[in-house]
Amino acid sequence: MANSKESKPKEIKKVTTHTLQQMKRAGKKIAMLTGYDFSLARILDDAAIDVILVGDSASNVMAGHETTLPITLDQMIYHASSVVRAVKRALVVVDLPFGSYQGNSKEALNSAIRIMKEAGAHAVKLEGGREVKESIERILSAGVPVMGHLGLTPQSIYKFGTYIVRAKEKAEAQRLLEDAAILEEAGCFSIVLEKIPAALAKEVSEKIKIPTIGIGAGRHADGQVLVLHDMLGINKEFSPRFLRRYLNLYDDIKKAVGNYIADVKSEDFPNEKEQY
Ligand code: KIV
């Protein structure tokens, strides 16, 4: 008889919002990547990523829109449910899309509940500071964990006008520091800091107890996030200073597809062994 101890499947320790807070306290960095579909989310989870963000950047990288504004709540739920089906360990955080939470805390709560119920997500993320405090509190009152997002907030791109670094001036930096404290006080479990000076991200990360996750915010944030398609090099046009590319998949995929086309045209594929 097989030893029952040996045949027991290895228990997977799931990452929770509490895990992230413990990681900050222990000085361990948090690794987050975006994910939008089942197949790639399965690889991210298998590689032991801590957090998968089903970002509204899906609007850009999956649907080809210029901004994050057009993606709908139904589309976010579709992406999120595909990711959740793939994941055994990572925490899955899902962006509330533009127009699903701003200015109406009841609608914010309904949107968050749909994401949790229909996609099986673990938490939601929304953009903004004091102006979304009421929405955050209402979502939290239903037991849904909330991640904040300060600095460059792409859903407000038409207000900012450009994607340049935010909070370089003293007044905007001061406001961001205050907003970080307001989000912590409201009950957010973590805050994304996008495209702000490294010194400011350091100051925020030291001032608040909840973990910060930076993108273009330097090395002192408590964790880092990148858009998966950018770091895999699937996208060639987007090359900001903060982006480190780990692969050059655009060229690799193009080469593989070129080889396939050549094999089909030359009747090399399929061969004898590849047929029934
Ligand atoms: O939607 C997204 O991908 C994001 C990250 C850039 C943080 O919000």
Boltz pocket constraint, residues with backbone or C-beta under 6 A from the ligand:
constraints:
  - pocket:
      binder: B
      contacts: [[A, 34], [A, 53], [A, 54], [A, 55], [A, 56], [A, 57], [A, 58], [A, 95], [A, 192], [A, 194], [A, 215], [A, 225], [A, 227]]
      max_distance: 6.0
